[in-house]
Amino acid sequence: MVKRRVHVAAAAIISEDSRKVLLARRPSNVDHGGMWEFPGGKLAPYETGLEGLKRELHEELGVEILRAQPLIRIHHEYPDKHILLDVWQVHAFAGEPFGREGQAVRWVAMEELVGYPFPAANLPILRAVMLPTEYLITGEESDEARFDASLTRALTEDGVRLVQLRAKTLDEADYLARAERALALCHEHGARLLLNGEPEWLESVDADGIHLTSERLMKLQRRPIAEAKWLSASTHDRRQLVQAGHIGCDFVTLSPLRTTPSHPEVAPMGWHDFQQLVECAAMPVFALGGMTRFDANHARAVGAQGIASIRDFWK
């Protein structure tokens, strides 16, 4: 049986202080009744995602979108239909939102979102909303004082809030010692730290999550860490993206978008192929490979969560 396809536009409406997001409760007489969702609705045949979203938010909440950008596109299979969720992050709007159709609406703090019941198709939006647009991968550094200074500068001057501790030249003991100091620095500045290493290392250092290499990713049969921790992975093709979705990764990096000095022999995928791969991903994707913060808006426009970089943040 051919499933019906439903194209839906949804909004992650962010508060002025960037600490809260607006949720709406689904009526009890519809599918997933009583659950919470990001407001929006079905597109008319002639509408683009943003056009449909502007109409829906005016009809449902009485607000007018002033500034928005793409956040994530999600394909989700239900038993009876295929849903495409075209999600936009709304940064500025006019009017005071209220439930014009009698639905409950509520501003919810980012850290409290995980306590709300959502339809399954909305779950990747939760991750995208809670993640920043810039992902720092630390550079190789043998001197611990210089490492601490570089990380502190990235956290304070660049405002980095998501860090992957990459240190391939260190043995396990030295890596974990560096991880303890890096975790303290990150938490002092409100940032998350992911360890690039064995999932078991979280038993020694209570970091915010684990980043998997593509090799480690492809060997796994299931998610290797608790749901309360963040799990990311390096991916380079469709097969690895599918595997990341299968084991429940919260987000991934996809590379190389451009040729890089560290891997000059690897052919870059370019923006077109990157966009095609992002479209099939089941989680937020960071563009990696020759990226700078000036690429962030372009990356968002083709469906990425943002950019990941070593050189642009690690000085």
C-alpha positions in Angstrom: 0.0 0.0 0.0 1.3 3.4 -1.0 1.5 5.7 2.1 0.1 9.2 1.8 2.8 11.9 2.1 2.2 14.9 4.4 4.4 18.0 4.2 4.3 19.9 7.5 6.0 23.2 8.4 6.9 23.6 12.1 8.5 26.4 14.1 11.0 26.4 17.0 10.1 29.8 18.4 12.9 31.0 20.6 12.5 33.5 23.4 14.5 36.8 23.4 17.0 35.5 25.9 17.4 32.2 23.9 16.6 30.2 27.0 13.0 29.1 26.2 11.1 27.7 23.3 7.3 27.8 22.6 5.3 24.6 22.6 1.7 23.9 21.8 -0.4 21.0 23.0 -2.2 18.8 20.5 -6.0 18.5 20.9 -7.2 15.3 22.5 -9.3 14.3 19.4 -6.4 14.1 16.9 -3.5 11.8 16.4 -1.0 11.9 19.3 -3.6 13.9 21.2 -2.5 15.5 24.5 1.2 15.5 23.4 3.2 18.6 23.0 4.7 19.8 19.7 6.4 22.6 17.9 3.6 24.7 16.4 2.8 24.6 12.7 0.7 22.7 10.2 0.2 21.1 6.8 1.3 23.1 3.7 -1.2 23.9 1.0 -0.1 22.6 -2.5 1.1 26.0 -3.6 3.1 27.0 -0.5 6.8 26.9 0.4 7.7 25.9 3.9 8.2 29.4 5.1 5.0 30.7 3.5 3.0 27.9 5.0 4.6 28.5 8.4 3.8 32.2 8.3 0.1 31.4 7.6 -0.1 28.7 10.2 1.5 30.7 13.0 -0.8 33.6 12.3 -3.9 31.3 12.3 -2.8 29.3 15.4 -0.9 31.8 17.6 -1.7 35.3 16.2 2.0 36.1 15.6 3.9 37.4 12.5 7.3 36.0 11.7 9.9 38.7 11.3 13.2 36.7 11.2 13.6 33.0 10.7 16.1 30.5 9.2 16.0 26.8 8.4 16.7 24.5 11.3 16.2 20.9 10.2 14.1 18.8 7.7 12.9 15.4 9.1 11.5 12.5 7.2 9.5 10.2 9.4 7.6 7.0 8.7 4.3 6.3 10.5 2.4 3.1 9.8 -0.1 4.9 7.6 1.8 8.0 6.3 5.2 9.6 5.5 5.8 12.9 7.2 8.2 15.6 6.0 8.7 18.1 8.8 10.1 21.4 7.4 11.3 23.1 10.6 12.3 26.7 10.9 13.9 28.5 13.9 12.1 31.7 14.5 14.3 34.4 16.1 12.0 37.4 16.0 8.2 37.8 15.7 5.5 40.4 16.3 2.6 39.8 18.6 2.0 37.9 21.8 1.4 34.2 21.1 -1.8 32.6 22.4 -3.9 29.6 21.4 -6.3 31.1 18.9 -7.8 27.6 18.3 -8.2 26.9 22.0 -5.0 24.9 22.3 -2.6 25.3 25.3 0.7 27.0 24.6 3.6 27.3 26.9 7.2 28.7 27.0 9.5 25.9 28.2 13.1 26.2 29.3 15.5 24.4 27.1 16.7 22.1 29.9 13.1 21.0 30.6 12.2 20.0 27.1 13.1 16.3 27.6 10.4 16.1 30.3 7.6 16.7 27.8 5.9 14.0 25.7 6.3 14.6 21.9 5.2 12.7 18.8 8.2 10.6 17.5 8.7 12.8 14.5 9.4 15.8 16.7 12.3 14.2 18.6 15.1 15.3 16.3 13.8 18.9 16.6 14.5 18.7 20.3 18.1 17.9 19.7 18.5 20.6 17.0 16.9 23.2 19.3 19.2 22.3 22.2 22.4 22.3 20.1 24.4 25.4 19.1 25.4 26.2 15.5 29.2 25.9 16.2 31.0 22.7 17.2 34.7 23.0 18.3 37.0 20.1 17.7 40.2 20.6 19.7 43.5 20.7 18.0 46.5 18.5 18.8 48.6 20.2 21.5 51.4 18.6 23.6 51.7 21.4 26.1 48.9 21.4 28.7 49.2 25.1 29.6 48.8 26.0 25.9 45.9 23.6 25.5 44.1 25.2 28.5 44.7 28.7 27.1 43.4 27.8 23.7 40.3 26.2 25.1 39.6 29.1 27.4 40.0 31.6 24.6 37.5 29.7 22.4 35.0 29.5 25.3 35.3 33.1 26.3 36.1 35.1 23.2 34.4 32.9 20.5 31.5 31.9 22.8 31.9 28.2 21.9 29.3 26.0 23.7 30.0 22.5 22.2 33.4 20.9 22.4 34.8 17.6 21.2 38.1 16.7 22.9 40.2 15.2 20.2 43.8 14.2 21.2 45.0 11.2 19.2 48.6 11.6 20.4 47.9 11.1 24.1 47.7 7.8 25.8 44.5 7.0 27.8 45.8 8.2 31.2 47.0 11.6 29.8 43.8 11.9 27.8 41.6 11.4 30.8 43.6 13.8 32.8 43.2 16.5 30.1 39.5 15.6 29.9 39.0 16.4 33.6 40.5 19.9 33.2 38.6 20.5 29.9 35.3 19.4 31.5 35.8 21.9 34.4 36.6 24.7 31.9 33.6 23.9 29.7 31.1 23.7 32.5 32.5 26.9 34.0 31.5 28.7 30.8 28.2 26.8 30.1 29.6 24.5 27.4 29.2 20.8 26.8 32.2 18.5 26.4 32.2 15.2 24.4 35.1 12.7 24.6 36.5 11.4 21.4 37.2 7.9 22.6 35.8 4.7 24.2 32.3 5.0 25.6 33.7 3.4 28.8 35.7 6.5 29.5 32.6 8.2 30.8 33.0 6.0 33.9 36.2 7.8 34.6 35.3 11.3 33.5 31.6 12.4 33.7 31.6 14.4 30.5 28.5 15.3 28.6 28.8 12.6 26.0 30.9 10.6 23.5 32.0 11.2 19.9 32.5 8.1 17.9 34.9 7.7 15.0 33.3 6.4 11.8 35.2 3.1 12.4 33.9 2.7 15.9 30.4 3.7 14.7 30.2 1.0 12.1 31.1 -1.8 14.6 28.2 -1.0 17.0 24.9 -2.8 17.1 23.2 -0.5 19.6 23.6 2.8 21.4 26.7 2.4 23.7 25.9 5.1 26.3 22.8 6.2 28.3 20.1 8.4 26.7 20.9 11.1 29.2 24.3 11.6 27.6 25.0 13.1 24.1 26.2 10.7 21.4 27.8 12.1 18.2 29.7 10.4 15.4 31.9 11.1 12.4 30.2 10.3 9.1 31.3 10.5 5.4 28.6 8.8 3.4 25.0 7.7 3.3 25.8 4.2 4.8 27.3 5.8 7.9 24.5 8.3 8.3 22.0 5.4 8.3 24.1 3.5 10.9 24.2 6.6 13.1 20.4 6.8 13.0 20.2 3.0 13.7 22.2 3.2 16.9 20.5 6.4 18.1 23.2 9.1 17.6 21.9 12.6 18.7 23.9 14.4 16.0 26.8 13.8 13.6 29.5 15.5 11.6 29.5 15.0 7.9 32.8 15.5 6.0 34.8 16.5 4.1 32.8 19.3 2.6 36.0 21.0 1.2 39.6 19.8 0.8 41.6 20.1 4.0 45.3 20.2 4.7 45.0 17.3 7.0 43.4 15.0 4.4 44.4 16.4 1.0 44.0 13.0 -0.7 40.2 12.8 0.1 37.9 14.2 -2.5 35.5 16.9 -1.0 31.7 16.3 -1.5 30.8 20.0 -2.0 27.6 21.7 -1.0 25.3 19.9 -3.5 26.2 16.4 -2.4 26.3 17.5 1.3 22.7 18.8 1.0 21.5 15.5 -0.6 23.1 13.5 2.3 21.7 15.8 5.0 18.2 15.3 3.6 18.4 11.6 4.5 19.8 12.1 7.9 17.6 11.3 11.0 19.4 13.8 13.3 21.2 17.2 13.2 24.3 17.3 11.0 27.3 19.6 11.4 29.3 20.4 8.2 33.0 19.6 8.6 36.0 20.0 6.4 37.4 23.5 5.6 34.6 25.2 7.4 34.7 28.7 9.0 32.1 30.5 11.0 31.4 32.6 7.8 30.0 29.3 6.4 27.4 28.9 9.2 24.5 30.6 7.4 25.2 28.7 4.1 25.3 25.5 6.0 22.0 26.2 7.7 20.5 27.1 4.4 21.2 23.6 3.0 19.9 21.8 6.1 22.9 21.6 8.4 22.8 22.3 12.1 25.8 24.5 11.7 29.6 24.0 11.2 32.3 22.0 13.0 35.9 23.2 12.9 39.3 22.8 14.4 41.3 25.6 12.7 38.7 28.3 12.9 38.2 28.1 16.6 41.6 26.6 17.8 44.2 29.3 17.9 
